[in-house]
Amino acid sequence: VSSSPRTPGTGAGTAAQRVVVVGADAAGMSAAHQALRTARARGHEIAVTVFERTSHTSYSACGIPYLVAGDVAGADLLVARTAAEHRAAGVDLRLGVEVVGLDVVARTVIVRDLRTGERARHPYDDVVLATGAAPRVPPWALDEDGGPVAGVRAVKDLYDGAAWLGMLDAALAGPRPVRGVVVGGGYIGLEMAEAFVRRGLETTLVTRREVMGTLDPDLGARVRAALEEAGVTVRIGADVDGLDTGPDGRVTCVSAGDERFEGDLVALGLGARPRSELAAAAGLSLGERGGLEPDDRQRVADGVWAAGDCCEHLERHGGLRVFVPLGTHANKQGRVAGENLAGGRPPEAMARFGGVLGTAITRFVANGVHVEVARTGPTTEQARATGREVASLVTESTTASGYMPEAAPMAVKVVADAVTRRLLGVQIVGGPGSAKRIDTAAAAIWLHARVDDVARMDLSYAPPFSPVWDPVQIACRRLADRLDRPADAGRQGRPGG
Ligand SMILES: Cc1cc2nc3c(=O)[nH]c(=O)nc-3n(C[C@H](O)[C@H](O)[C@H](O)COP(=O)(O)OP(=O)(O)OC[C@H]3O[C@@H](n4cnc5c(N)ncnc54)[C@H](O)[C@@H]3O)c2cc1C
């Protein structure tokens, strides 16, 4: 892989630099617009063409569970920028057109118009692969024709959002209570469980591990308790491997071994895999998790860039390749790719993506229960797996001064290197106003802070917002105190110690 940038605007003997972007959502459109902005600022001609196989562009997949729950009045509200707005800004956006081939030597893509079936070759100087991720849909969830069994669906795009609204409306119009099963206890599972409960479904969540497997199990168990308090039946440690259908072909239950969980509607929240078939067929190498492996300038090969969920990401401090399909990364990476491909800068001056910590946030709010969840950096187990001596501790605190009516309980778990005292990871489970405090921790970890540094930081305080000591700060201070007592068992890094 060459790392020397080509001078933009000089490709293939044309006046304008020809850029093709594959995929018109977060990563692709960020790249397209940044390429235009950068080229304009540098005074060179650029032509950006974006191919998108669906009829949607720049929508918030993140908002779909809230659309399904009824919080968002319509799918249009989830569209950040319409096709017309993209075109008005100078992007040649082709919807309903799939890129079916990529020749990185000839610098051409082959596209197929999904309405007419027509194929065409489209030359480029630079291509951005922003093809996203596909939800995991296991074979048991598919019917004979390869489509999802009626009543069963993943949650990925606006088509899924519309399908879920239709399925729920139809089911709720019937005479009897509707039973919903959510398979998977991660972010999307939690958010769909919220949507189901809020729509009045008798909800069961079935998951292989503890709820919120991206947390330490002791914190995940707190999330599970909140779900149960809201009336969700939660079954952990069950690996769903089949389903039954009724005479009408609709799902009636999912099964895990001999165990059955009855449901009229089944939401799949089983994670995603990078959509990298196009890249693989073009001979581009893929990582262990099946994603493209761009460098920190989002460059894959000469004239080939990649961004978003089709990529594996570099973990910021460990340098490991991880797959963390989140919109926050897709937007940033698209911008980096767009700037670099149009910037004509030497390698040392190019924009760089700073890596990921695995910072993430969600909530479950239904039936009078409000639990927020956030995490950043490695869990205790993940930190130990790197061979470190790890210390961790859970602190109970409140989101506001205890005497304020809005004060809600929150638990903060801090994970630190017991030798260097570096803060490695933080997890939060708590009431309203708790989770977004993860950003203090993420910023501190990003900048290599030790727990002692966080304990001394100048953070804000007033009774409605925080105890005098911010909860993240309290947790770090307590862990620092513990590390000052070398005989303490916490130094052995017992989870939740
Ligand atoms: C239900 C849900 C909730 C989420 N919540 C959050 C959240 O709270 N916070 C967060 O940070 N992230 C969240 N995410 C993740 C976030 O939505 C994704 O990380 C983000 O959309 C990735 O953007 P992307 O552009 O890389 O990929 P995508 O959004 O998947 O877009 C890729 C596009 O490429 C198109 N495409 C693929 N192949 C081709 C081809 N060959 N030719 C033409 N077009 C093609 C696809 O149709 C698609 O439109 C959530 C995701 C889901 C599904």
Ligand as a Chemical Component Dictionary entry (heavy atoms), coordinates in Angstrom:
data_LIG
# 
_chem_comp.id                   LIG 
_chem_comp.type                 NON-POLYMER 
_chem_comp.pdbx_formal_charge   0 
_chem_comp.three_letter_code    LIG 
# 
loop_
_chem_comp_atom.comp_id 
_chem_comp_atom.atom_id 
_chem_comp_atom.alt_atom_id 
_chem_comp_atom.type_symbol 
_chem_comp_atom.charge 
_chem_comp_atom.model_Cartn_x 
_chem_comp_atom.model_Cartn_y 
_chem_comp_atom.model_Cartn_z 
_chem_comp_atom.pdbx_ordinal 
LIG C1  C1  C 0 -30.816 0.550  15.205 1  
LIG C2  C2  C 0 -29.458 1.214  15.212 2  
LIG C3  C3  C 0 -29.131 2.081  16.221 3  
LIG C4  C4  C 0 -27.880 2.698  16.238 4  
LIG N1  N1  N 0 -27.581 3.557  17.239 5  
LIG C5  C5  C 0 -26.384 4.188  17.238 6  
LIG C6  C6  C 0 -26.076 5.137  18.239 7  
LIG O1  O1  O 0 -26.890 5.407  19.135 8  
LIG N2  N2  N 0 -24.853 5.740  18.197 9  
LIG C7  C7  C 0 -23.953 5.481  17.205 10 
LIG O2  O2  O 0 -22.865 6.083  17.189 11 
LIG N3  N3  N 0 -24.237 4.580  16.228 12 
LIG C8  C8  C 0 -25.413 3.940  16.226 13 
LIG N4  N4  N 0 -25.714 3.054  15.234 14 
LIG C9  C9  C 0 -24.704 2.758  14.202 15 
LIG C10 C10 C 0 -24.735 3.762  13.058 16 
LIG O3  O3  O 0 -26.018 3.869  12.540 17 
LIG C11 C11 C 0 -23.760 3.295  11.999 18 
LIG O4  O4  O 0 -22.494 3.174  12.589 19 
LIG C12 C12 C 0 -23.674 4.237  10.829 20 
LIG O5  O5  O 0 -24.895 4.318  10.153 21 
LIG C13 C13 C 0 -22.595 3.762  9.868  22 
LIG O6  O6  O 0 -22.572 4.581  8.755  23 
LIG P1  P1  P 0 -21.929 4.057  7.407  24 
LIG O7  O7  O 0 -22.101 5.166  6.420  25 
LIG O8  O8  O 0 -20.578 3.521  7.644  26 
LIG O9  O9  O 0 -22.800 2.787  6.999  27 
LIG P2  P2  P 0 -24.353 2.634  6.668  28 
LIG O10 O10 O 0 -25.163 3.561  7.471  29 
LIG O11 O11 O 0 -24.647 1.186  6.758  30 
LIG O12 O12 O 0 -24.447 3.088  5.155  31 
LIG C14 C14 C 0 -23.859 2.357  4.134  32 
LIG C15 C15 C 0 -24.654 2.610  2.866  33 
LIG O13 O13 O 0 -24.006 1.994  1.780  34 
LIG C16 C16 C 0 -24.977 1.468  0.903  35 
LIG N5  N5  N 0 -24.336 0.421  0.108  36 
LIG C17 C17 C 0 -23.737 -0.708 0.561  37 
LIG N6  N6  N 0 -23.195 -1.394 -0.458 38 
LIG C18 C18 C 0 -23.448 -0.679 -1.580 39 
LIG C19 C19 C 0 -23.144 -0.878 -2.958 40 
LIG N7  N7  N 0 -22.441 -1.939 -3.356 41 
LIG N8  N8  N 0 -23.562 0.058  -3.839 42 
LIG C20 C20 C 0 -24.265 1.140  -3.436 43 
LIG N9  N9  N 0 -24.593 1.374  -2.143 44 
LIG C21 C21 C 0 -24.178 0.475  -1.233 45 
LIG C22 C22 C 0 -26.032 0.928  1.858  46 
LIG O14 O14 O 0 -27.281 0.800  1.209  47 
LIG C23 C23 C 0 -26.051 2.004  2.924  48 
LIG O15 O15 O 0 -26.999 3.011  2.671  49 
LIG C24 C24 C 0 -26.958 2.424  15.197 50 
LIG C25 C25 C 0 -27.299 1.536  14.171 51 
LIG C26 C26 C 0 -28.532 0.935  14.170 52 
LIG C27 C27 C 0 -28.866 -0.014 13.057 53 
# 
loop_
_chem_comp_bond.comp_id 
_chem_comp_bond.atom_id_1 
_chem_comp_bond.atom_id_2 
_chem_comp_bond.value_order 
_chem_comp_bond.pdbx_ordinal 
LIG C1  C2  SING 1  
LIG C2  C3  SING 2  
LIG C2  C26 DOUB 3  
LIG C3  C4  DOUB 4  
LIG C4  N1  SING 5  
LIG C4  C24 SING 6  
LIG N1  C5  DOUB 7  
LIG C5  C6  SING 8  
LIG C5  C8  SING 9  
LIG C6  O1  DOUB 10 
LIG C6  N2  SING 11 
LIG N2  C7  SING 12 
LIG C7  O2  DOUB 13 
LIG C7  N3  SING 14 
LIG N3  C8  DOUB 15 
LIG C8  N4  SING 16 
LIG N4  C9  SING 17 
LIG N4  C24 SING 18 
LIG C9  C10 SING 19 
LIG C10 O3  SING 20 
LIG C10 C11 SING 21 
LIG C11 O4  SING 22 
LIG C11 C12 SING 23 
LIG C12 O5  SING 24 
LIG C12 C13 SING 25 
LIG C13 O6  SING 26 
LIG O6  P1  SING 27 
LIG P1  O7  DOUB 28 
LIG P1  O8  SING 29 
LIG P1  O9  SING 30 
LIG O9  P2  SING 31 
LIG P2  O10 DOUB 32 
LIG P2  O11 SING 33 
LIG P2  O12 SING 34 
LIG O12 C14 SING 35 
LIG C14 C15 SING 36 
LIG C15 O13 SING 37 
LIG C15 C23 SING 38 
LIG O13 C16 SING 39 
LIG C16 N5  SING 40 
LIG C16 C22 SING 41 
LIG N5  C17 SING 42 
LIG N5  C21 SING 43 
LIG C17 N6  DOUB 44 
LIG N6  C18 SING 45 
LIG C18 C19 SING 46 
LIG C18 C21 DOUB 47 
LIG C19 N7  SING 48 
LIG C19 N8  DOUB 49 
LIG N8  C20 SING 50 
LIG C20 N9  DOUB 51 
LIG N9  C21 SING 52 
LIG C22 O14 SING 53 
LIG C22 C23 SING 54 
LIG C23 O15 SING 55 
LIG C24 C25 DOUB 56 
LIG C25 C26 SING 57 
LIG C26 C27 SING 58 
# 
